[in-house]
Amino acid sequence: MTTAFGGRFAQAIICHRPKVADPERKLAIPSKRSAPESRSSTFFGLQDASRQSMAARPELNRREAILATGGILAASACQPSSSEATQQEGYSKGSEDLSQSLEARVQEFTLSNGLHFIVLERSIAPIVSCHTYADVGAFDEVDGQTGIAHLLEHMAFKGSPRIGTKDYAKEAPILGALDEVFYSMKEAEASGRVALAQKLNDQMQKLEEQAAAFSIPNEFGATLSQAGAAGLNATTSHDATRYFMAMPANKLELWFALEAERFRAPVFRELYSEKRVVFEERRMRVDDSPMGKFQESFAAQAMTNNYRRPVIGYPADLALLGRREVQSFFNEHYGPQRLSIAVVGDVHVDVVQKLAEKYFGGWQSMSSLPQAGSPSDTEPLPRPEGGSRHFEQGSKAGPLLMQAYYRPSMTSKDAVLLDIICDLLSGSRTSRLYTQLVETGQAYHANAVPSYPGEKHPNALVLFGQPSSGVSLQALDKAFQKETQGLIHNGPSAKEMARIKKATKLTLVDGIRSNTNMASALCSYHVNAGSWKKLLSDLEQVDQLTAADVQEVAAATFQEDNLYTGYMLKEDPVTGKKNSTV
């Protein structure tokens, strides 16, 4: 399991905790004077600078889904031609053909309890990908309980009264005793009774050992793996929690049985030992990571909504989380009406619906949850009012510049245009930030990200860069603003618009060919945009955009009163002196 967008579909993960997982969306600063990478691998997703292909990732974000769909359209439509007009005609015909094909092949149904299913039959190989999308993430946590959505993702692999235990009747009382001792220990710590707290901690360790004697670690994952499952994993972001895997199509019923079991009757065994795993994650990815510290601090200062808090949670909050809090969060946010499931591969909708009714039909929510869906369009921008909108922090990893321009959520009418603006600014060797800043020696690296740190709620379009030796953060800051102002006043050229549209149509073909990526895109669009069909209409919108459209949205976004700036200053490890240059 990973947080944010960090799973690896290509890995046949049996264990539920790959060591490569990163608990936060991180900036991955490439080597000096490097070529631009796609934003999905440099800022979003828990990728490092390894340039993973789309097929090796468990899910697509909104922008990538549009690009990948464009790629498959072009691949299916464009025939060899001597003219651009003929190629465009082929593309348009291919777009229409694919839209009709998908609308005929994608089938949907909703159980009486509100659980929605999306089914896409692709009989290329006897494989099926299953994607469970829980419409809950770190954004939904309350203050004082940060990290609980991510912790619950861990616990979803721990089994049920029938899975993961040798004798639940004997195990259950020990788990209950563990909880009582845990809360007593926290009360003792809060009141300063150190000796009693230590005694209770020792008692907890003994109870954990007793409980471990009855548990069967990772039985959930091992059962699926033995049946041929690959890529069994999960991710937590601010916006959602996703569970996914692929397996032989003739084992689909096994997946249904186990998936229903873990959500209908979860047992949060090994909770306190798993908390230690999360603390170690946080230590490696945040506390001992200069970049992690800076990003966490920057978000806390720059964002006024719940995107200000880290997905992995704050240490003080994690320390206080016990089974009561985890169970309460599960009851409040995990119900059939808050889940959407996509099944893509060698399947038929009638078979899927029969299995869905058999294993999920009797599940009733433990609380009156609203149906999964996008938030209100009236949410305010997470922009601090009053005071300075500038943040500085010293780090041995500096210097680094971040500019956050506040923007509406992914359901905004301008969302696609904001994606296109970032494509114009970065993402290729012909983009503006690369040609004007990297090639001219002002920056080692310069990039743009359309949504940070999430996209479901109002967030920020972020520009970030690493100044070249001898160039100050202040100078790079001005250079960034020169490029954004240039986009406002001069707009993109016809050549730039043609490049962007062509890239949207031709790149990332392999992404949409992945059953897992397709399942992710279908779920994400269904929940956040109201229908998976919005994926196709977004693509059509890209093809109709004009330079004037780009200028209008750029002018509304790149305003000084809409900007929050962060400087990671170079800090001398010996003297502690901070400097804005290398």
C-alpha positions in Angstrom: 0.0 0.0 0.0 1.1 3.5 -0.6 -0.2 7.0 -0.1 -1.2 9.4 -2.8 -0.3 8.0 -6.2 2.5 5.7 -5.4 1.6 2.1 -6.1 3.3 0.1 -8.8 0.9 -2.0 -10.9 3.8 -3.8 -12.6 5.0 -5.3 -9.4 3.4 -8.5 -8.3 3.1 -7.3 -4.7 2.2 -10.0 -2.2 3.1 -8.0 0.9 0.9 -5.1 1.6 3.7 -2.7 2.3 6.3 -2.1 -0.4 9.4 -0.4 0.7 9.3 2.1 -2.2 6.1 3.7 -0.9 6.3 7.4 -0.2 3.7 8.8 2.2 3.4 12.2 0.6 3.4 13.7 -2.9 7.0 14.9 -3.2 9.0 17.1 -5.5 11.6 14.9 -7.1 14.4 17.2 -8.1 16.3 15.6 -11.1 19.9 16.0 -11.8 21.2 19.4 -12.8 20.2 20.6 -16.3 18.0 17.6 -17.0 15.4 17.3 -19.6 11.8 17.9 -18.3 9.9 14.9 -17.1 6.2 14.5 -17.2 4.6 16.2 -14.2 3.2 12.9 -13.0 6.7 11.6 -12.3 8.3 14.7 -10.9 5.7 16.1 -8.5 2.6 14.1 -8.2 2.5 10.5 -7.5 4.9 8.9 -5.3 7.3 8.5 -8.0 10.9 9.4 -7.7 12.8 10.5 -10.8 12.7 7.0 -12.3 10.4 8.0 -15.2 7.9 5.2 -14.9 5.7 4.5 -17.8 2.0 5.0 -17.4 1.3 1.3 -17.7 3.4 0.7 -14.6 1.2 2.9 -12.4 -2.1 2.0 -10.6 -4.1 5.0 -11.6 -4.4 8.1 -13.7 -5.1 11.5 -12.4 -7.5 13.7 -14.4 -5.0 15.2 -16.7 -3.3 11.9 -17.5 -6.6 10.3 -18.3 -7.3 13.0 -20.9 -3.9 12.6 -22.4 -4.0 8.8 -22.4 -7.4 8.8 -24.0 -6.1 11.2 -26.6 -3.3 8.8 -27.3 -5.5 5.9 -27.9 -7.7 7.9 -30.1 -4.8 8.9 -32.3 -3.4 5.5 -32.4 -6.7 4.0 -33.5 -7.6 6.7 -35.9 -4.7 8.3 -37.7 -3.6 6.5 -40.8 -0.5 7.3 -42.8 -1.2 10.6 -44.7 0.6 13.3 -46.5 -1.4 16.1 -45.1 -2.1 17.5 -41.6 -5.8 18.0 -42.6 -6.1 14.3 -43.4 -4.5 13.4 -40.1 -6.9 15.7 -38.2 -9.9 14.2 -40.1 -8.7 10.7 -39.1 -8.3 11.8 -35.5 -11.9 13.3 -35.4 -13.3 10.1 -36.9 -11.3 8.0 -34.4 -12.6 10.2 -31.5 -16.1 9.6 -32.6 -15.6 5.9 -33.2 -14.0 5.5 -29.7 -16.7 7.4 -28.0 -19.3 5.2 -29.6 -17.3 2.1 -28.8 -16.9 3.0 -25.2 -20.5 4.0 -24.7 -21.5 0.6 -26.1 -19.0 -1.4 -24.1 -19.0 0.4 -20.7 -21.9 -0.9 -18.6 -23.0 0.4 -15.2 -25.4 -0.7 -12.5 -26.0 0.3 -8.9 -27.0 -2.0 -6.1 -30.0 -1.1 -3.8 -27.5 -0.1 -1.1 -25.9 2.5 -3.3 -22.7 0.6 -4.3 -22.0 1.5 -8.0 -20.2 -0.7 -10.5 -18.7 0.1 -13.9 -17.8 -2.7 -16.2 -15.7 -2.6 -19.4 -15.3 -5.8 -21.3 -11.9 -6.2 -23.0 -11.3 -9.7 -24.1 -7.8 -9.3 -25.2 -6.4 -11.6 -22.5 -8.0 -13.7 -19.8 -7.2 -11.1 -17.2 -9.4 -8.8 -15.1 -8.5 -5.6 -13.2 -10.6 -4.6 -10.2 -10.5 -1.1 -8.7 -12.3 -0.1 -5.6 -12.6 3.6 -5.2 -13.5 4.9 -1.7 -14.6 8.5 -1.8 -12.7 9.4 1.4 -9.2 10.6 1.9 -7.1 12.7 4.2 -9.1 15.8 3.4 -12.1 14.2 5.2 -10.2 13.9 8.5 -10.9 16.1 11.5 -8.2 18.1 13.2 -6.5 16.0 15.8 -6.9 12.8 13.8 -4.7 13.4 10.8 -3.3 10.3 9.2 -6.3 8.1 10.1 -7.4 7.6 6.4 -3.9 6.4 5.5 -3.8 4.1 8.6 -7.2 2.7 7.8 -5.9 1.8 4.3 -3.2 -0.3 6.0 -5.8 -1.9 8.2 -8.0 -2.9 5.2 -5.5 -5.7 4.6 -5.7 -7.2 8.0 -8.6 -9.5 7.4 -11.9 -10.3 9.1 -13.3 -12.7 11.7 -12.7 -15.5 9.1 -9.5 -14.3 7.3 -6.2 -13.6 9.1 -6.9 -15.5 12.3 -6.4 -19.0 13.6 -9.2 -18.7 16.2 -11.1 -15.4 16.3 -13.1 -16.4 19.4 -9.9 -16.5 21.4 -8.3 -13.6 19.5 -11.1 -11.1 20.0 -10.9 -10.7 23.8 -7.2 -10.1 23.5 -7.7 -7.3 20.9 -10.3 -5.8 23.2 -7.9 -5.9 26.2 -5.2 -4.2 24.0 -7.6 -1.3 23.4 -8.4 -0.8 27.0 -4.7 -0.8 28.0 -3.9 1.6 25.2 -6.4 4.2 26.2 -5.4 3.8 29.9 -1.8 4.3 28.9 -2.7 7.5 27.0 -4.6 8.8 30.0 -1.5 8.1 32.2 0.8 9.9 29.8 -1.5 12.9 29.6 -1.6 13.2 33.4 2.1 12.8 33.8 2.0 9.4 35.5 5.2 8.2 33.9 5.7 5.0 35.9 2.1 3.9 35.3 2.4 4.7 31.6 5.5 2.5 31.3 3.8 -0.3 33.2 0.9 -0.2 30.8 3.2 -0.1 27.8 4.9 -3.3 29.0 1.4 -4.8 29.4 0.6 -3.8 25.8 3.6 -5.5 24.5 2.7 -8.8 26.2 -0.9 -8.6 24.9 0.4 -7.9 21.4 2.5 -11.1 21.6 -0.6 -13.0 22.7 -2.7 -11.6 19.9 0.1 -12.4 17.4 -0.1 -16.1 18.3 -3.7 -16.2 16.8 -3.1 -14.0 13.7 -2.1 -15.2 10.3 -0.2 -12.3 8.8 -1.2 -11.2 5.3 -3.6 -14.1 4.7 -5.8 -11.7 2.7 -3.0 -10.9 0.2 -1.5 -14.4 0.2 -4.8 -15.9 -0.7 -5.2 -13.7 -3.8 -1.6 -14.1 -4.7 -1.8 -17.8 -4.7 -4.8 -17.5 -7.1 -2.6 -15.5 -9.5 -3.2 -11.9 -8.4 -0.7 -9.3 -9.3 -0.3 -5.6 -8.3 -2.3 -6.0 -5.1 -2.0 -2.7 -3.5 -3.7 0.5 -2.3 -3.1 4.2 -2.2 -4.3 7.1 0.0 -4.4 10.7 -1.1 -6.1 13.8 0.2 -9.0 13.0 -2.2 -9.6 9.3 -2.1 -8.5 5.8 -1.1 -8.1 3.2 -3.8 -7.7 -0.6 -3.7 -6.7 -2.4 -6.8 -5.2 -5.6 -8.3 -5.3 -7.8 -11.4 -5.9 -11.5 -11.6 -7.0 -14.3 -13.9 -10.6 -13.7 -15.0 -11.7 -17.2 -13.8 -10.8 -16.1 -10.3 -13.1 -13.1 -10.2 -15.4 -14.6 -7.7 -12.6 -15.1 -5.2 -11.8 -11.4 -5.4 -15.5 -10.5 -4.8 -15.7 -12.8 -1.8 -12.5 -11.3 -0.2 -13.3 -7.7 -1.1 -16.7 -7.9 0.4 -15.3 -9.6 3.5 -12.8 -6.9 4.2 -15.3 -4.0 3.9 -18.3 -5.7 5.4 -16.6 -7.2 8.4 -13.1 -5.8 9.0 -11.0 -6.7 12.0 -8.4 -4.1 12.8 -5.9 -6.5 14.2 -2.2 -5.6 14.4 -3.3 -1.9 14.7 -0.7 -0.8 17.2 2.2 -2.6 15.4 1.0 -1.1 12.1 1.1 2.4 13.7 4.8 1.8 14.3 5.2 1.1 10.5 3.5 4.4 9.8 5.7 6.3 12.2 8.7 4.7 10.4 7.3 5.8 7.0 6.9 9.3 8.3 10.4 9.4 9.7 11.9 8.3 6.4 9.8 10.4 4.1 9.2 13.6 6.1 11.2 13.9 9.3 14.5 12.8 7.8 13.7 14.3 4.4 14.6 17.9 3.8 12.2 18.0 0.9 9.5 16.4 2.9 9.8 18.9 5.7 9.6 21.8 3.3 6.6 20.6 1.5 4.7 19.8 4.7 5.5 23.3 6.1 4.7 25.0 2.8 1.3 23.4 2.6 0.5 24.2 6.2 1.2 27.9 5.5 -0.1 28.3 2.0 -3.4 26.3 2.2 -6.4 27.2 4.4 -8.5 24.2 3.7 -7.8 20.6 4.7 -5.1 20.3 2.0 -2.9 22.1 4.5 -2.4 18.8 6.4 -0.2 15.8 5.4 -1.7 12.6 4.2 0.5 10.6 6.6 -0.6 12.7 9.5 1.2 14.6 12.3 3.1 12.5 14.9 1.1 13.8 17.9 -2.2 12.8 16.2 -0.9 9.4 15.1 0.2 8.6 18.7 -3.4 9.1 20.0 -5.2 7.0 17.4 -6.6 3.7 18.7 -9.2 1.2 17.6 -12.1 3.4 18.6 -11.1 6.2 16.3 -10.3 3.9 13.4 -13.6 2.1 13.8 -15.5 5.4 14.1 -13.8 6.8 10.9 -14.6 3.6 9.1 -18.3 3.7 10.1 -18.6 7.3 9.1 -16.9 7.1 5.7 -16.9 3.5 4.5 -20.3 2.4 3.4 -21.6 0.9 0.1 -22.8 4.3 -1.1 -19.3 5.8 -0.7 -17.6 3.1 -2.8 -17.4 2.7 -6.6 -16.0 -0.4 -8.2 -14.7 -0.7 -11.8 -14.1 -4.2 -13.3 -12.2 -4.1 -16.6 -11.0 -7.1 -18.7 -12.3 -10.4 -19.8 -15.6 -10.2 -18.0 -19.3 -9.8 -18.8 -21.6 -7.4 -17.0 -24.2 -10.1 -16.2 -21.5 -12.2 -14.4 -20.3 -9.1 -12.5 -23.8 -8.1 -11.5 -24.6 -11.6 -10.2 -21.5 -11.7 -8.1 -22.0 -8.1 -6.9 -25.5 -9.0 -5.6 -24.3 -12.2 -4.0 -21.4 -10.7 -2.1 -22.3 -7.0 -1.6 -26.1 -7.0 -1.9 -26.8 -7.6 1.8 -24.3 -4.9 3.0 -26.0 -2.0 4.7 -24.1 1.1 5.9 -23.6 1.6 9.6 -24.4 5.3 9.3 -26.4 7.6 7.0 -23.7 8.4 4.5 -24.2 10.6 1.5 -23.7 9.2 -2.0 -20.2 9.4 -3.3 -19.7 12.5 -5.5 -18.0 15.8 -6.1 -18.0 18.6 -3.6 -19.9 21.9 -4.0 -18.6 24.2 -6.7 -19.0 27.1 -4.2 -16.1 26.1 -2.0 -13.8 29.1 -1.6 -10.2 29.1 -2.8 -7.8 28.1 0.1 -6.1 31.5 0.0 -4.9 33.1 3.2 -6.4 36.4 3.9 -4.1 39.1 5.3 -0.6 38.8 6.4 2.4 37.8 4.3 2.1 35.3 1.5 5.7 34.3 1.5 7.3 31.4 3.4 11.0 30.6 3.9 12.7 27.6 5.4 16.3 26.6 5.6 17.4 23.1 4.3 20.6 21.4 3.2 18.6 20.4 0.0 18.0 24.1 -1.0 17.7 26.3 -2.8 14.3 25.7 -4.2 11.4 27.9 -5.3 7.7 27.1 -5.1 5.0 29.4 -6.4 1.4 28.4 -5.6 -1.4 30.1 -7.6 -4.9 29.3 -6.2 -7.4 27.6 -8.5 -10.8 25.9 -8.3 -11.4 22.1 -8.2 -11.2 19.6 -11.0 -14.9 20.1 -11.7 -14.4 23.8 -12.7 -15.1 24.8 -16.3 -11.5 26.1 -16.4 -9.9 22.8 -15.2 -8.9 21.6 -18.6 -7.5 25.0 -19.5 -5.3 25.0 -16.4 -3.9 21.6 -17.4 -3.1 23.0 -20.9 -1.4 26.1 -19.3 0.9 23.8 -17.4 1.6 21.8 -20.6 2.6 25.1 -22.3 4.9 26.1 -19.4 6.6 22.7 -18.9 6.7 19.1 -19.8 8.8 19.1 -22.9 12.0 20.5 -24.4 10.0 23.1 -26.3 8.0 24.3 -23.3 8.5 27.9 -22.1 10.1 27.2 -18.7 12.6 24.8 -20.3 13.6 26.9 -23.2 13.6 30.2 -21.3 15.0 29.2 -17.9 16.8 25.8 -18.2 18.4 26.2 -21.6 19.5 29.8 -20.7 21.2 28.6 -17.5 18.9 30.3 -15.0 17.6 27.1 -13.6 18.7 23.5 -13.3 15.0 22.5 -13.2 11.7 24.3 -13.8 8.3 22.7 -13.9 4.6 23.3 -13.5 1.9 21.2 -11.8 -1.8 21.8 -12.4 -3.2 20.6 -9.0 -1.5 20.5 -5.7 -1.8 18.7 -3.3 -5.1 17.4 -4.5 -7.7 18.2 -7.2 -11.1 17.3 -5.8 -11.3 20.6 -3.8 -10.0 24.0 -4.6 -6.2 23.8 -4.6 -3.1 25.4 -6.2 -1.4 25.4 -9.5 2.3 25.1 -8.6 5.4 26.2 -10.4 8.7 25.0 -8.8 12.3 25.2 -9.8 15.9 24.9 -8.7 18.1 27.9 -9.5 21.4 27.4 -11.3 24.6 28.1 -9.4 25.0 31.8 -8.8 21.3 32.5 -9.5 19.2 33.7 -6.5 15.8 32.5 -5.6 14.6 36.1 -6.0 15.9 36.2 -9.6 14.3 32.8 -10.4 11.1 34.1 -8.8 11.0 37.1 -11.2 11.9 34.9 -14.2 8.9 32.6 -13.4 6.6 35.6 -13.2 8.0 36.9 -16.5 6.9 33.7 -18.2 3.4 33.6 -16.7 2.9 37.3 -17.6 4.1 36.6 -21.1 1.5 33.9 -21.5 -1.1 36.5 -20.4 -0.1 39.3 -22.6 1.1 37.5 -25.7 -0.8 34.2 -25.4 0.4 30.9 -26.9 1.4 30.9 -30.5 -0.3 28.9 -33.1 2.7 26.5 -33.1 2.4 26.0 -29.3 -1.3 25.3 -29.5 -0.7 22.8 -32.3 2.0 21.1 -30.2 -0.2 20.8 -27.2 -3.2 19.4 -29.1 -0.9 16.9 -30.9 0.6 15.9 -27.6 -2.8 15.4 -26.0 -3.7 13.1 -28.9 -0.5 11.2 -29.3 1.1 10.7 -25.9 0.7 8.1 -23.2 -0.9 5.5 -25.5 0.2 2.7 -23.2 -1.7 4.2 -20.2 -5.2 3.7 -21.4 -4.3 0.2 -22.7 -3.8 -0.9 -19.2 -6.9 -2.4 -17.7 -5.8 -1.1 -14.3 -5.4 2.5 -15.5 -8.7 2.4 -17.3 -10.5 1.1 -14.2 -9.0 3.9 -12.2 -10.0 6.6 -14.8 -13.6 5.2 -14.9 -14.0 5.3 -11.2 -12.4 8.7 -10.7 -14.5 10.4 -13.4 -17.7 8.7 -12.1 -17.2 10.0 -8.6 -15.7 13.4 -9.2 -17.3 14.5 -12.5 -20.6 12.7 -12.2 -20.0 10.3 -15.1 -17.1 8.5 -16.7 -18.3 10.1 -20.0 -16.8 13.4 -18.8 -13.5 11.9 -19.7 -14.4 12.0 -23.4 -16.0 15.4 -23.3 -12.8 16.8 -21.7 -10.8 15.5 -24.6 -13.2 17.1 -27.0 -12.8 20.4 -25.1 -9.0 20.2 -25.6 -9.4 20.0 -29.3 -11.7 23.1 -29.4 -9.5 25.4 -27.2 -8.2 28.6 -28.6 -5.2 30.8 -27.7 -7.7 33.4 -26.4 -9.2 30.9 -24.0 -5.7 30.2 -22.6 -5.0 33.9 -22.2 -8.3 34.5 -20.3 -7.7 31.8 -17.7 -4.0 32.6 -17.4 -4.9 36.3 -16.6 -7.4 35.2 -14.0 -4.9 32.8 -12.3 -1.5 34.4 -12.5 -2.3 37.5 -10.3 0.0 38.8 -7.5 -2.9 38.7 -5.0 -3.5 35.0 -5.9 0.1 33.9 -5.3 1.8 32.3 -2.3 5.6 31.9 -2.6 7.9 29.5 -0.8 11.7 29.7 -0.7 13.8 26.7 0.5 17.0 28.4 1.4 20.4 26.7 1.3 21.4 26.1 4.9 25.0 25.5 5.8 25.1 22.3 8.0 27.9 23.7 10.1 27.1 27.4 10.7 23.3 27.2 10.0 23.6 30.3 7.7 20.9 30.5 5.1 21.5 31.5 1.5 19.2 32.0 -1.5 21.8 30.8 -4.0 23.9 27.6 -4.4 
